[in-house]
Amino acid sequence: MSSKPFVLAASIVLALFSAHVAAGELVGPGIISTALQETSAAVTPDGGTLYFMRSDFAEKDDTILVSHRQGDHWGSPQVASFSGQWHDSEPALSPGGKRLYFVSNRPVRDGDVPVMADMGGQTFAGTNLWYVEQQRDGNWGKPVHVDGALNDGAMIYNPSVASNGDLYFSAHRDDSGKAYQIYVARRTAKGYAKPERVALGDVDHNRMDPCVDPEQRFLIYAGNEGDSMGSADLYIAFREPDGRWGKPVHLPGDVNSSALENAPSLGPRFGELYVSSGRENAVTFPKKLDDIASLQHRLEEPLNGSRNLWLFDISDVLKAHGIDQ
């Protein structure tokens, strides 16, 4: 048996580990990223509008917000036109920016009860997948429920859309094991086909929050493949020539930390990766003597352990695998 495939695979992994990832940039300190929880960035193709989720620490009160760029900074966010009444989260734009997917516990039909989920003996706000379509005036239309097998159950999270309409998401389904796995629902002439679990390894490992390249050349997700620095890190898997996904690789550089990293999404520029991270400023003891004002100020800053939005450049990682645009 030839050793060439093994040598090639090894050289790719080595190139990924040696690829440079620049230090991340906190997105909109005090405006977008605050002392509350912010996750799930979705940036329009022109780079001028940012949708994201803000919530309390327990994530029981999720709302989708929108901010517009004003010069070199983001403007004060507002509640998105389709959100603000239900447990809405995880916005994701189609590659062309004309459709925005999100998950919500809102009733599937008017008059129904909100969607609820049960797992591990606990009952909590469930989620189904919805979308809004951009209208001729540029505003979003009425939310539309995605019907079919994709929305079986009540634990569907983090949609991500490819250019051909294939829809990736994470969910807890019958074949998920004890936790969550990543699925893809292929777009057909009759709607979405039955979801297929994405083959990334055995289901003993929890996998969440897929972020798919529009051309489906690579897939980034949150999980723990046994080498996570925190409770969850970000991994990348590349499409092999035979169409299968390659072995997931821990993203190098400063993308991951000892805190929780999740909810990756691609920005409009090549290599832009938005990430939600709970990293915080280190506190050493004895600390400088606090008074009530300094204590309050520090605890109300973005880097207080809440999740914030960060922007990284992973273009070198992609180029190391032969992807340059």
C-alpha positions in Angstrom: 0.0 0.0 0.0 1.4 3.4 -1.0 2.3 5.8 1.8 1.7 8.8 -0.3 -1.9 9.6 1.1 -0.5 9.4 4.6 2.4 11.7 3.8 0.1 14.2 2.1 -2.3 14.2 5.1 0.6 14.6 7.5 2.0 17.5 5.6 -1.4 19.2 5.5 -1.8 18.9 9.3 1.8 20.2 9.8 1.0 23.2 7.6 -2.1 24.0 9.5 -0.3 23.9 12.8 2.4 26.2 11.4 -0.2 28.6 9.8 -0.4 32.0 11.5 -3.6 33.3 13.1 -3.4 36.9 14.2 -4.5 38.0 17.6 -8.3 38.5 17.7 -10.1 41.8 17.8 -13.0 42.4 20.2 -16.0 43.5 18.2 -17.4 46.8 19.2 -16.3 47.0 22.8 -19.1 48.4 25.0 -21.4 48.7 22.0 -21.7 45.2 20.5 -19.6 43.3 23.1 -20.8 44.2 26.6 -21.0 42.7 30.1 -24.0 40.6 28.8 -23.8 37.6 26.6 -23.3 38.2 22.8 -23.0 35.4 20.3 -23.7 34.4 16.7 -22.5 37.2 14.4 -24.0 37.5 10.9 -22.5 40.2 8.7 -24.1 41.3 5.4 -22.0 40.9 2.2 -21.2 44.6 2.1 -19.9 44.5 5.6 -22.2 47.3 6.7 -24.7 45.5 8.9 -24.2 43.1 11.8 -26.9 40.8 13.3 -26.2 39.1 16.6 -27.8 37.6 19.7 -27.7 39.3 23.1 -29.0 37.5 26.3 -28.7 37.2 30.0 -26.0 35.1 31.6 -28.4 32.1 31.8 -29.4 32.5 28.2 -33.1 32.3 29.1 -33.9 35.7 27.4 -32.4 35.7 23.9 -33.0 38.5 21.4 -31.6 39.2 17.9 -30.1 42.7 17.5 -28.9 44.6 14.5 -26.2 47.3 14.2 -25.1 49.4 11.3 -21.6 50.5 10.6 -20.9 54.2 11.1 -17.5 55.0 9.7 -14.9 52.8 11.4 -17.2 51.6 14.2 -20.5 49.9 14.9 -23.6 52.0 15.8 -25.8 51.4 18.8 -27.7 48.1 18.2 -31.5 47.9 18.0 -33.8 44.9 18.2 -34.2 43.3 14.8 -37.6 43.9 13.2 -38.5 40.2 13.4 -37.3 39.7 17.0 -38.1 40.9 20.5 -41.1 38.9 21.5 -39.9 35.3 21.6 -36.7 33.4 22.5 -34.9 34.2 19.3 -31.2 33.4 18.6 -28.5 32.4 16.2 -29.0 34.5 13.1 -27.3 33.3 9.9 -27.4 35.0 6.5 -27.5 33.2 3.2 -24.3 33.9 1.2 -26.2 36.5 -0.9 -27.7 38.2 2.2 -31.3 38.0 0.9 -32.5 35.5 3.5 -31.7 35.3 7.3 -32.2 32.1 9.2 -32.7 32.0 13.0 -34.0 29.7 15.7 -36.9 30.5 17.9 -39.4 29.0 20.4 -42.3 30.9 18.8 -45.4 28.9 18.1 -45.3 27.1 14.7 -48.8 28.2 14.1 -50.8 31.2 15.4 -52.6 30.1 18.6 -50.2 27.2 19.4 -48.1 27.1 22.5 -44.4 28.0 22.4 -42.0 25.2 21.4 -40.6 23.4 24.5 -37.8 20.9 24.8 -36.9 18.2 27.3 -33.4 16.8 27.9 -31.9 15.1 31.0 -35.0 15.6 33.0 -35.1 19.4 32.4 -37.6 21.3 30.4 -36.6 24.5 28.6 -37.4 26.8 25.7 -37.1 24.7 22.5 -36.1 25.8 19.1 -37.3 25.4 15.6 -35.8 26.9 12.5 -37.3 30.0 10.8 -36.2 32.5 8.2 -37.1 36.0 7.0 -36.8 37.1 3.3 -35.6 40.5 2.2 -38.4 42.5 0.5 -38.1 44.9 -2.3 -37.9 47.8 0.1 -34.9 46.2 1.8 -36.9 45.3 5.0 -37.4 41.8 6.2 -40.7 40.0 5.6 -42.8 38.0 8.1 -40.9 35.0 9.7 -41.5 31.7 7.9 -41.3 28.3 9.6 -39.1 25.8 7.8 -41.4 22.8 7.4 -40.4 19.2 7.0 -38.1 16.7 8.7 -35.4 19.4 9.4 -37.5 20.7 12.2 -38.3 17.4 13.8 -37.8 17.7 17.5 -37.2 20.9 19.4 -33.5 21.3 19.7 -32.2 22.8 16.4 -29.4 25.3 16.6 -27.0 27.5 14.6 -28.0 27.3 11.0 -25.4 27.9 8.3 -26.1 28.1 4.6 -24.1 27.1 1.6 -24.3 28.8 -1.8 -26.4 25.9 -3.3 -28.9 26.2 -0.4 -27.7 23.2 1.6 -28.5 24.0 5.2 -26.2 22.9 8.1 -27.2 23.0 11.7 -26.6 21.3 15.0 -29.3 19.3 16.8 -30.1 16.6 19.2 -31.8 13.9 17.2 -32.3 10.1 17.5 -28.8 9.4 16.1 -27.0 12.1 18.0 -25.8 10.1 20.9 -26.0 11.7 24.3 -25.3 15.3 23.2 -25.4 17.2 19.9 -24.2 16.5 16.4 -24.0 18.4 13.1 -26.5 17.8 10.3 -27.0 18.9 6.7 -30.3 19.2 4.9 -29.8 19.2 1.1 -31.8 21.7 -0.8 -33.9 20.1 -3.5 -36.5 21.3 -6.0 -39.2 20.2 -3.5 -37.6 21.8 -0.4 -35.2 20.3 2.1 -34.4 16.6 2.1 -34.3 14.6 5.3 -31.3 15.7 7.4 -28.1 13.6 7.3 -25.6 13.5 10.2 -22.3 14.9 9.0 -19.6 12.3 9.5 -16.9 13.9 11.6 -16.2 11.0 14.0 -17.9 8.9 16.6 -20.9 10.5 18.4 -19.2 10.3 21.8 -17.9 13.8 21.1 -20.3 16.8 21.3 -20.3 18.9 18.1 -22.2 22.2 17.7 -22.5 25.4 15.8 -21.5 24.6 12.2 -20.1 27.3 10.0 -19.9 26.1 6.4 -17.8 27.6 3.6 -20.3 28.8 0.9 -18.7 26.3 -1.5 -18.6 23.6 1.2 -14.8 23.3 1.0 -14.4 23.5 4.8 -16.5 23.3 7.9 -15.8 25.0 11.2 -17.6 24.0 14.4 -17.5 24.1 18.2 -16.8 20.9 20.2 -14.3 18.9 22.0 -12.4 16.2 20.0 -10.3 15.3 23.1 -7.8 18.2 22.8 -10.0 21.1 23.7 -8.4 23.9 25.9 -11.7 24.7 27.4 -15.2 23.3 27.6 -15.5 23.8 23.8 -13.0 24.9 21.1 -13.3 25.5 17.4 -12.2 22.8 14.9 -12.0 22.8 11.1 -12.6 20.0 8.7 -11.7 20.1 5.0 -13.5 18.4 2.2 -11.6 15.5 0.7 -11.4 14.8 -3.0 -13.8 11.9 -2.6 -16.4 14.2 -1.1 -16.0 13.1 2.5 -15.0 15.4 5.4 -11.4 15.0 6.6 -10.3 14.5 10.2 -11.2 17.7 12.2 -8.2 19.8 13.2 -8.0 22.1 16.3 -7.8 25.6 14.9 -4.4 27.0 15.8 -3.3 30.4 17.2 -5.4 32.6 19.4 -8.8 31.5 18.1 -9.1 29.1 21.0 -8.5 29.8 24.7 -9.1 28.1 28.1 -12.6 29.7 28.0 -15.6 28.6 25.9 -15.4 29.3 22.2 -18.4 28.7 20.0 -20.8 30.1 17.3 -18.2 30.6 14.5 -19.3 32.5 11.4 -17.5 33.8 8.3 -17.3 37.5 7.5 -17.5 39.0 4.0 -13.8 39.2 3.5 -11.6 36.1 2.9 -10.4 34.6 6.1 -12.6 36.6 8.4 -13.9 34.5 11.3 -16.3 35.8 13.9 -16.3 33.8 17.2 -18.1 34.0 20.5 -15.7 33.6 23.4 -15.9 33.8 27.2 -12.3 34.8 27.6 -11.7 37.4 30.3 -9.1 39.7 31.8 -7.0 37.9 34.3 -7.4 38.9 38.0 -4.3 38.2 40.2 -4.3 38.3 43.9 -3.7 40.4 45.9 -5.3 42.7 43.4 -5.1 46.5 43.5 -7.4 47.6 46.4 -10.9 48.0 45.0 -13.4 50.6 46.0 -17.0 50.2 44.9 -16.6 52.3 41.8 -13.5 50.4 40.5 -15.1 47.1 41.3 -18.4 48.0 39.5 -16.5 49.3 36.5 -14.4 46.1 36.1 -17.4 43.8 36.5 -19.4 45.8 34.0 -16.7 45.6 31.3 -17.0 43.2 28.3 -14.2 41.0 29.5 -15.9 39.9 32.7 -16.4 36.3 31.7 -19.5 36.9 29.6 -19.4 35.8 26.0 -18.4 38.4 23.6 -17.9 38.6 19.8 -14.3 38.4 18.5 -13.0 38.7 14.9 -10.0 36.6 13.7 -8.1 36.2 10.4 -7.7 32.6 9.5 -6.6 33.2 5.9 -3.2 31.6 6.5 -5.0 28.4 7.7 -7.1 28.3 4.6 -4.1 29.0 2.3 -2.2 26.2 3.9 -4.9 23.9 2.6 -4.9 25.4 -0.9 -7.9 27.7 -0.4 -7.0 31.3 -1.4 -10.4 33.0 -2.1 
